[in-house]
Amino acid sequence: MPDIKTVGIVAKQNVDAARELVPRMIEWLEAHGVAVRYDTNAAGYLGRADGLARAEVPDGTEMVIVLGGDGTLLSAARAVAGREIPLFPVNLGGLGFLTAITVEEVWHELGRALRGEQRIVPRRMLACAVESGAGASSHYDALNDVVITKGALARMIDVEAHVDTHYVCTYKADGLIVSTPTGSTAYSLSAGGPIMFPTVAALCITPICPHTLTNRPVIVPDTSTIHLVNHAEDESAYLTIDGQVGQPLGQGDRVSCQSSPRCVWLVRPPKMLFFDVLRQKLKWGER
C-alpha cells in the first residue's frame, strides 16, 4: 500500500454508533497528518453540509474507510469503480461477512494501515451485460451477485440458461442468482447455494424456489460466460445487481455474466481468516 496521505469515508445513514465514531475518526486521521474526504452521510454526523457524492469520495485517495455493513461496502465498491484503492470496512452492526473490522479494533487497524502493515486481498467482480429486444444495452459490475427475480405480483418466471454454448435448462422459479465466490455467503446462501472459498475460480448458478425440486445450484469455471434469456412477460421480471441497482426486463431480454477484469481490494485484519469469519458469523461450533 502506498503512503496514505488522503482517505475517504463512506458511512451508512442513521446508525447510532457512527454519530460518535465519525467525528473521532476524522480527528484521529487529521492528527496523524491524513486529509479526509467524506460522503453526505458522514457529513451529516458532523453537522456539516460539505459532504461529497459517494462516487466522488475515492478521487485522490489511497484508501476508503467504509462505516456500516455489507450493503454500504457494496455501494462503496461501485464508487471505487475498479481502481486499486483498498476499502477499509468497519462493521457497525448486523451480519457483515465483508465488513470484518469491529469498532473495537478500528484504531489499532487504522494504525497498521498508516504503517503499511495491512493485509489486502482482492475480490474478483462479475461483469453483467443486458441486451434488450429493442436494441438497447446496459452494463454493470457486481461484487456479490446478479439476480433475476419475479415482480411483486408475478407468478413464477421462466429463465433460459446457457453456459458458453451449452444449454443448461429453462428454469421455472421465483428467480435465478449468478454469484461470485464473495457473493456465495449472501443471497445465494439463503437460496440454498454452497459456500465458496473467496479465491476459488468459479461462479455459481442458484435457482430461487425452483418448481422442479431437482434443480440444484451449479458451479461453473469463472472462464465461462453465463447467458440468460428472460421468457417472462414484459416487466414481470427484474434484474438486480448486488441488491442495490438494476432494471426491469422485457420478454426476450438477454443477460450475460462473466468474470470481470476488475477487482475490489479489501483490507482484512491479519488474524481474521475466512473460516474465522464463518465461525463467527454463522455461529459454527468451535473446539
C-alpha positions as a LaTeX table, in Angstrom:
\begin{tabular}{lrrr}
\hline
Residue & $x$ (\AA) & $y$ (\AA) & $z$ (\AA) \\
\hline
Met1 & 0.00 & 0.00 & 0.00 \\
Pro2 & 1.42 & 3.46 & $-0.88$ \\
Asp3 & 1.85 & 6.10 & 1.81 \\
Ile4 & $-1.60$ & 7.22 & 2.91 \\
Lys5 & $-2.00$ & 10.96 & 2.61 \\
Thr6 & $-5.74$ & 11.16 & 1.91 \\
Val7 & $-8.55$ & 8.80 & 2.84 \\
Gly8 & $-12.22$ & 8.77 & 2.01 \\
Ile9 & $-15.03$ & 7.97 & 4.42 \\
Val10 & $-18.29$ & 6.40 & 3.29 \\
Ala11 & $-20.92$ & 5.94 & 6.01 \\
Lys12 & $-24.29$ & 4.31 & 6.39 \\
Gln13 & $-27.11$ & 6.68 & 7.28 \\
Asn14 & $-28.85$ & 6.74 & 10.69 \\
Val15 & $-26.51$ & 4.47 & 12.64 \\
Asp16 & $-26.08$ & 5.43 & 16.28 \\
Ala17 & $-22.53$ & 4.08 & 16.50 \\
Ala18 & $-21.45$ & 6.34 & 13.64 \\
Arg19 & $-22.54$ & 9.54 & 15.42 \\
Glu20 & $-19.64$ & 9.20 & 17.83 \\
Leu21 & $-17.25$ & 7.32 & 15.56 \\
Val22 & $-17.16$ & 9.66 & 12.55 \\
Pro23 & $-16.04$ & 12.82 & 14.43 \\
Arg24 & $-13.46$ & 10.82 & 16.42 \\
Met25 & $-12.14$ & 9.19 & 13.26 \\
Ile26 & $-11.68$ & 12.47 & 11.40 \\
Glu27 & $-9.97$ & 14.00 & 14.42 \\
Trp28 & $-7.68$ & 10.93 & 14.69 \\
Leu29 & $-6.80$ & 10.97 & 10.98 \\
Glu30 & $-6.09$ & 14.69 & 10.87 \\
Ala31 & $-3.92$ & 14.37 & 13.99 \\
His32 & $-1.88$ & 11.81 & 12.03 \\
Gly33 & $-1.49$ & 14.17 & 9.07 \\
Val34 & $-4.08$ & 12.49 & 6.85 \\
Ala35 & $-6.54$ & 14.55 & 4.81 \\
Val36 & $-10.14$ & 13.34 & 4.69 \\
Arg37 & $-12.88$ & 13.32 & 2.05 \\
Tyr38 & $-16.35$ & 12.14 & 3.11 \\
Asp39 & $-19.80$ & 11.50 & 1.72 \\
Thr40 & $-23.03$ & 13.29 & 2.64 \\
Asn41 & $-23.94$ & 10.69 & 5.27 \\
Ala42 & $-20.65$ & 11.22 & 7.10 \\
Ala43 & $-21.11$ & 14.98 & 6.77 \\
Gly44 & $-24.49$ & 14.63 & 8.48 \\
Tyr45 & $-22.82$ & 13.06 & 11.53 \\
Leu46 & $-20.51$ & 16.08 & 11.64 \\
Gly47 & $-23.33$ & 18.59 & 11.30 \\
Arg48 & $-21.81$ & 19.84 & 8.05 \\
Ala49 & $-23.17$ & 20.35 & 4.55 \\
Asp50 & $-19.90$ & 19.84 & 2.66 \\
Gly51 & $-20.26$ & 16.10 & 2.02 \\
Leu52 & $-19.46$ & 14.75 & $-1.44$ \\
Ala53 & $-21.48$ & 12.47 & $-3.66$ \\
Arg54 & $-20.39$ & 8.91 & $-2.87$ \\
Ala55 & $-18.94$ & 8.40 & $-6.36$ \\
Glu56 & $-16.63$ & 11.41 & $-5.81$ \\
Val57 & $-15.24$ & 10.32 & $-2.44$ \\
Pro58 & $-12.48$ & 7.95 & $-3.73$ \\
Asp59 & $-10.94$ & 10.57 & $-6.06$ \\
Gly60 & $-7.35$ & 11.27 & $-5.00$ \\
Thr61 & $-7.43$ & 8.88 & $-2.03$ \\
Glu62 & $-5.16$ & 5.98 & $-1.11$ \\
Met63 & $-7.83$ & 4.21 & 0.98 \\
Val64 & $-11.58$ & 4.44 & 1.60 \\
Ile65 & $-13.00$ & 3.69 & 5.06 \\
Val66 & $-16.46$ & 2.13 & 4.92 \\
Leu67 & $-18.62$ & 2.52 & 8.04 \\
Gly68 & $-21.72$ & 0.33 & 8.03 \\
Gly69 & $-22.47$ & $-3.16$ & 6.80 \\
Asp70 & $-22.01$ & $-5.20$ & 3.67 \\
Gly71 & $-24.57$ & $-3.11$ & 1.79 \\
Thr72 & $-22.56$ & 0.05 & 2.40 \\
Leu73 & $-19.43$ & $-1.76$ & 1.26 \\
Leu74 & $-21.12$ & $-2.91$ & $-1.96$ \\
Ser75 & $-22.08$ & 0.69 & $-2.68$ \\
Ala76 & $-18.52$ & 1.84 & $-1.97$ \\
Ala77 & $-17.15$ & $-0.86$ & $-4.28$ \\
Arg78 & $-19.17$ & 0.61 & $-7.16$ \\
Ala79 & $-17.90$ & 4.10 & $-6.26$ \\
Val80 & $-14.28$ & 2.92 & $-6.41$ \\
Ala81 & $-15.11$ & 1.58 & $-9.90$ \\
Gly82 & $-12.28$ & $-0.90$ & $-10.30$ \\
Arg83 & $-9.46$ & 1.39 & $-9.12$ \\
Glu84 & $-6.87$ & $-0.24$ & $-6.86$ \\
Ile85 & $-8.00$ & 1.74 & $-3.83$ \\
Pro86 & $-8.33$ & $-0.53$ & $-0.78$ \\
Leu87 & $-11.59$ & $-0.48$ & 1.16 \\
Phe88 & $-11.24$ & $-0.49$ & 4.95 \\
Pro89 & $-14.58$ & $-1.99$ & 6.09 \\
Val90 & $-15.79$ & $-1.35$ & 9.64 \\
Asn91 & $-18.84$ & $-3.30$ & 10.82 \\
Leu92 & $-21.35$ & $-1.13$ & 12.65 \\
Gly93 & $-23.78$ & $-3.96$ & 13.35 \\
Gly94 & $-25.52$ & $-6.80$ & 11.52 \\
Leu95 & $-24.11$ & $-9.94$ & 9.95 \\
Gly96 & $-21.34$ & $-8.37$ & 7.86 \\
Phe97 & $-19.33$ & $-11.08$ & 6.08 \\
Leu98 & $-17.27$ & $-8.46$ & 4.24 \\
Thr99 & $-17.09$ & $-5.81$ & 6.98 \\
Ala100 & $-14.88$ & $-7.83$ & 9.31 \\
Ile101 & $-13.22$ & $-4.99$ & 11.31 \\
Thr102 & $-15.06$ & $-4.21$ & 14.54 \\
Val103 & $-15.39$ & $-0.79$ & 16.18 \\
Glu104 & $-13.14$ & $-2.03$ & 18.99 \\
Glu105 & $-10.39$ & $-2.92$ & 16.51 \\
Val106 & $-10.64$ & 0.17 & 14.33 \\
Trp107 & $-7.90$ & 2.34 & 15.88 \\
His108 & $-5.35$ & $-0.47$ & 16.00 \\
Glu109 & $-6.12$ & $-1.48$ & 12.43 \\
Leu110 & $-6.01$ & 2.12 & 11.18 \\
Gly111 & $-2.56$ & 2.46 & 12.76 \\
Arg112 & $-1.46$ & $-0.68$ & 10.92 \\
Ala113 & $-2.82$ & 0.76 & 7.67 \\
Leu114 & $-0.88$ & 4.01 & 8.06 \\
Arg115 & 2.29 & 1.97 & 8.66 \\
Gly116 & 1.66 & $-0.09$ & 5.52 \\
Glu117 & 1.23 & $-3.31$ & 7.50 \\
Gln118 & $-2.27$ & $-4.21$ & 6.39 \\
Arg119 & $-3.25$ & $-7.44$ & 4.66 \\
Ile120 & $-5.10$ & $-6.54$ & 1.46 \\
Val121 & $-7.00$ & $-9.18$ & $-0.50$ \\
Pro122 & $-8.51$ & $-8.88$ & $-4.00$ \\
Arg123 & $-12.09$ & $-9.95$ & $-4.69$ \\
Arg124 & $-12.96$ & $-10.52$ & $-8.34$ \\
Met125 & $-16.09$ & $-8.76$ & $-9.64$ \\
Leu126 & $-18.75$ & $-10.04$ & $-12.04$ \\
Ala127 & $-19.43$ & $-8.22$ & $-15.31$ \\
Cys128 & $-23.04$ & $-8.16$ & $-16.48$ \\
Ala129 & $-24.32$ & $-7.06$ & $-19.90$ \\
Val130 & $-28.01$ & $-6.70$ & $-20.77$ \\
Glu131 & $-29.26$ & $-6.70$ & $-24.37$ \\
Ser132 & $-32.92$ & $-5.81$ & $-24.83$ \\
Gly133 & $-35.15$ & $-6.83$ & $-27.68$ \\
Ala134 & $-35.41$ & $-3.16$ & $-28.62$ \\
Gly135 & $-31.64$ & $-3.00$ & $-29.18$ \\
Ala136 & $-30.73$ & $-1.10$ & $-26.02$ \\
Ser137 & $-27.82$ & $-2.33$ & $-23.89$ \\
Ser138 & $-26.55$ & $-1.71$ & $-20.38$ \\
His139 & $-23.56$ & $-2.85$ & $-18.36$ \\
Tyr140 & $-22.95$ & $-3.41$ & $-14.65$ \\
Asp141 & $-20.24$ & $-4.72$ & $-12.32$ \\
Ala142 & $-21.26$ & $-6.76$ & $-9.27$ \\
Leu143 & $-19.19$ & $-7.83$ & $-6.29$ \\
Asn144 & $-21.75$ & $-10.30$ & $-4.91$ \\
Asp145 & $-24.31$ & $-11.31$ & $-7.49$ \\
Val146 & $-26.55$ & $-10.72$ & $-10.48$ \\
Val147 & $-30.16$ & $-11.73$ & $-9.78$ \\
Ile148 & $-33.25$ & $-12.10$ & $-11.95$ \\
Thr149 & $-36.40$ & $-12.19$ & $-9.81$ \\
Lys150 & $-40.12$ & $-12.13$ & $-10.43$ \\
Gly151 & $-42.05$ & $-8.91$ & $-9.95$ \\
Ala152 & $-44.11$ & $-8.25$ & $-6.85$ \\
Leu153 & $-47.35$ & $-9.67$ & $-8.27$ \\
Ala154 & $-45.89$ & $-12.05$ & $-10.85$ \\
Arg155 & $-46.10$ & $-15.80$ & $-10.83$ \\
Met156 & $-43.00$ & $-17.92$ & $-11.34$ \\
Ile157 & $-40.82$ & $-16.80$ & $-14.24$ \\
Asp158 & $-39.04$ & $-18.80$ & $-16.95$ \\
Val159 & $-35.34$ & $-18.11$ & $-17.42$ \\
Glu160 & $-33.37$ & $-19.97$ & $-20.08$ \\
Ala161 & $-29.74$ & $-20.60$ & $-19.12$ \\
His162 & $-26.65$ & $-21.43$ & $-21.19$ \\
Val163 & $-23.04$ & $-21.83$ & $-20.06$ \\
Asp164 & $-20.92$ & $-20.77$ & $-23.02$ \\
Thr165 & $-22.55$ & $-22.64$ & $-25.93$ \\
His166 & $-24.07$ & $-25.37$ & $-23.73$ \\
Tyr167 & $-27.78$ & $-25.25$ & $-22.94$ \\
Val168 & $-28.36$ & $-25.91$ & $-19.23$ \\
Cys169 & $-32.15$ & $-25.76$ & $-18.85$ \\
Thr170 & $-35.06$ & $-23.35$ & $-18.69$ \\
Tyr171 & $-35.65$ & $-22.64$ & $-15.02$ \\
Lys172 & $-39.21$ & $-22.18$ & $-13.82$ \\
Ala173 & $-38.65$ & $-20.48$ & $-10.48$ \\
Asp174 & $-39.07$ & $-17.33$ & $-8.43$ \\
Gly175 & $-35.73$ & $-16.24$ & $-9.84$ \\
Leu176 & $-32.12$ & $-17.09$ & $-10.56$ \\
Ile177 & $-28.86$ & $-15.95$ & $-8.92$ \\
Val178 & $-25.42$ & $-15.82$ & $-10.53$ \\
Ser179 & $-22.92$ & $-15.27$ & $-7.73$ \\
Thr180 & $-19.20$ & $-14.78$ & $-7.29$ \\
Pro181 & $-17.34$ & $-16.63$ & $-4.51$ \\
Thr182 & $-17.66$ & $-13.43$ & $-2.47$ \\
Gly183 & $-21.43$ & $-13.45$ & $-3.05$ \\
Ser184 & $-21.76$ & $-17.11$ & $-2.10$ \\
Thr185 & $-22.38$ & $-16.06$ & 1.52 \\
Ala186 & $-25.08$ & $-13.57$ & 0.50 \\
Tyr187 & $-28.41$ & $-14.18$ & $-1.31$ \\
Ser188 & $-27.16$ & $-17.43$ & $-2.89$ \\
Leu189 & $-26.54$ & $-18.94$ & 0.55 \\
Ser190 & $-30.09$ & $-18.06$ & 1.64 \\
Ala191 & $-31.41$ & $-19.77$ & $-1.50$ \\
Gly192 & $-29.53$ & $-22.99$ & $-0.71$ \\
Gly193 & $-26.32$ & $-22.33$ & $-2.61$ \\
Pro194 & $-22.88$ & $-23.52$ & $-1.48$ \\
Ile195 & $-20.25$ & $-21.51$ & 0.35 \\
Met196 & $-17.23$ & $-20.97$ & $-1.91$ \\
Phe197 & $-13.76$ & $-20.05$ & $-0.70$ \\
Pro198 & $-13.06$ & $-16.47$ & $-1.94$ \\
Thr199 & $-10.11$ & $-17.45$ & $-4.17$ \\
Val200 & $-11.94$ & $-20.28$ & $-5.98$ \\
Ala201 & $-12.07$ & $-19.51$ & $-9.71$ \\
Ala202 & $-15.76$ & $-20.24$ & $-10.15$ \\
Leu203 & $-19.26$ & $-18.82$ & $-10.49$ \\
Cys204 & $-22.43$ & $-20.29$ & $-9.04$ \\
Ile205 & $-25.90$ & $-20.50$ & $-10.63$ \\
Thr206 & $-28.55$ & $-20.83$ & $-7.90$ \\
Pro207 & $-32.31$ & $-21.07$ & $-8.62$ \\
Ile208 & $-34.69$ & $-19.39$ & $-6.18$ \\
Cys209 & $-37.55$ & $-21.67$ & $-5.14$ \\
Pro210 & $-37.50$ & $-23.75$ & $-8.37$ \\
His211 & $-40.67$ & $-25.53$ & $-9.47$ \\
Thr212 & $-38.59$ & $-28.62$ & $-10.27$ \\
Leu213 & $-37.12$ & $-29.73$ & $-6.96$ \\
Thr214 & $-34.18$ & $-31.43$ & $-8.68$ \\
Asn215 & $-32.94$ & $-28.05$ & $-9.96$ \\
Arg216 & $-29.91$ & $-27.57$ & $-7.75$ \\
Pro217 & $-27.12$ & $-24.95$ & $-7.64$ \\
Val218 & $-24.44$ & $-25.45$ & $-10.31$ \\
Ile219 & $-20.82$ & $-24.28$ & $-10.05$ \\
Val220 & $-19.02$ & $-23.44$ & $-13.30$ \\
Pro221 & $-15.49$ & $-22.19$ & $-14.07$ \\
Asp222 & $-15.07$ & $-18.41$ & $-13.98$ \\
Thr223 & $-13.70$ & $-18.62$ & $-17.52$ \\
Ser224 & $-17.27$ & $-19.36$ & $-18.64$ \\
Thr225 & $-19.89$ & $-16.90$ & $-19.82$ \\
Ile226 & $-23.36$ & $-17.48$ & $-18.44$ \\
His227 & $-26.12$ & $-16.46$ & $-20.85$ \\
Leu228 & $-29.66$ & $-15.96$ & $-19.53$ \\
Val229 & $-32.81$ & $-15.27$ & $-21.56$ \\
Asn230 & $-35.89$ & $-13.89$ & $-19.84$ \\
His231 & $-39.10$ & $-15.54$ & $-21.07$ \\
Ala232 & $-41.40$ & $-13.78$ & $-18.59$ \\
Glu233 & $-43.76$ & $-11.11$ & $-19.86$ \\
Asp234 & $-42.51$ & $-7.54$ & $-20.07$ \\
Glu235 & $-41.66$ & $-6.11$ & $-16.63$ \\
Ser236 & $-42.72$ & $-9.32$ & $-14.86$ \\
Ala237 & $-39.04$ & $-9.92$ & $-14.11$ \\
Tyr238 & $-36.42$ & $-7.60$ & $-12.63$ \\
Leu239 & $-32.63$ & $-7.62$ & $-12.81$ \\
Thr240 & $-30.80$ & $-6.62$ & $-9.63$ \\
Ile241 & $-27.07$ & $-6.00$ & $-9.18$ \\
Asp242 & $-25.80$ & $-6.60$ & $-5.64$ \\
Gly243 & $-29.34$ & $-6.00$ & $-4.41$ \\
Gln244 & $-28.95$ & $-2.26$ & $-4.99$ \\
Val245 & $-29.27$ & $-1.24$ & $-8.65$ \\
Gly246 & $-30.88$ & $-2.79$ & $-11.69$ \\
Gln247 & $-33.69$ & $-2.59$ & $-14.24$ \\
Pro248 & $-36.93$ & $-4.28$ & $-15.31$ \\
Leu249 & $-36.56$ & $-6.91$ & $-18.02$ \\
Gly250 & $-38.65$ & $-7.33$ & $-21.14$ \\
Gln251 & $-39.58$ & $-10.64$ & $-22.67$ \\
Gly252 & $-36.64$ & $-11.92$ & $-24.70$ \\
Asp253 & $-34.06$ & $-9.70$ & $-22.98$ \\
Arg254 & $-30.65$ & $-11.37$ & $-22.69$ \\
Val255 & $-28.35$ & $-11.13$ & $-19.69$ \\
Ser256 & $-24.71$ & $-12.24$ & $-19.95$ \\
Cys257 & $-22.48$ & $-12.72$ & $-16.91$ \\
Gln258 & $-18.75$ & $-13.35$ & $-16.84$ \\
Ser259 & $-15.81$ & $-12.77$ & $-14.53$ \\
Ser260 & $-14.73$ & $-9.13$ & $-14.68$ \\
Pro261 & $-11.13$ & $-7.95$ & $-15.05$ \\
Arg262 & $-11.92$ & $-5.59$ & $-12.17$ \\
Cys263 & $-11.27$ & $-6.42$ & $-8.53$ \\
Val264 & $-12.27$ & $-4.87$ & $-5.24$ \\
Trp265 & $-9.37$ & $-4.66$ & $-2.76$ \\
Leu266 & $-10.37$ & $-5.28$ & 0.86 \\
Val267 & $-8.34$ & $-4.57$ & 3.99 \\
Arg268 & $-8.59$ & $-7.59$ & 6.28 \\
Pro269 & $-7.41$ & $-7.99$ & 9.86 \\
Pro270 & $-4.20$ & $-10.07$ & 9.76 \\
Lys271 & $-5.55$ & $-12.78$ & 12.04 \\
Met272 & $-9.12$ & $-12.84$ & 10.64 \\
Leu273 & $-9.16$ & $-15.61$ & 8.04 \\
Phe274 & $-12.13$ & $-16.89$ & 6.00 \\
Phe275 & $-13.07$ & $-19.76$ & 8.29 \\
Asp276 & $-12.77$ & $-17.46$ & 11.31 \\
Val277 & $-15.43$ & $-15.26$ & 9.71 \\
Leu278 & $-17.68$ & $-18.26$ & 9.02 \\
Arg279 & $-17.40$ & $-19.49$ & 12.60 \\
Gln280 & $-18.15$ & $-16.04$ & 13.96 \\
Lys281 & $-20.94$ & $-15.01$ & 11.59 \\
Leu282 & $-22.69$ & $-18.37$ & 11.16 \\
Lys283 & $-22.20$ & $-19.46$ & 14.79 \\
Trp284 & $-20.41$ & $-22.64$ & 13.77 \\
Gly285 & $-19.14$ & $-24.75$ & 16.66 \\
Glu286 & $-15.58$ & $-24.25$ & 17.85 \\
Arg287 & $-13.26$ & $-26.71$ & 19.51 \\
\hline
\end{tabular}
